[in-house]
Amino acid sequence: MRSNAISKAIIQIGNTVQGLTVPPGAVSCIISMDANDQVTNPLKAGRFWETGDDPTTSEGMILSDGGAYEILGRKNMENFKATSTEADKEHKLMITFYD
């Protein structure tokens, strides 16, 4: 579904649930996580849902340090919400949007 990269974003996720600001024309994106160096478990540093529901520290799809995740469909990107699994640790999500 990816075609041309049209935009990028970097967002921080922590103890507050964070969504994406989807640029006009985007129909998919790839998200890569750069976890905080002090995180207890880098393989389960964050969680997300594409349904519009808020993830919690124990429920949601897992975001791993260095992992890459493709979100297909504008609605899924608009519904994307992510959070850290540790309240005192913030992580960076790097996003590339495609048309």
Summary of the structure (lengths in Angstrom):
residues: 99
radius of gyration: 12.6
end to end distance: 8.4
largest distance: 37.7
contacts: 304
relative contact order: 0.40
helix: 9%
strand: 42%
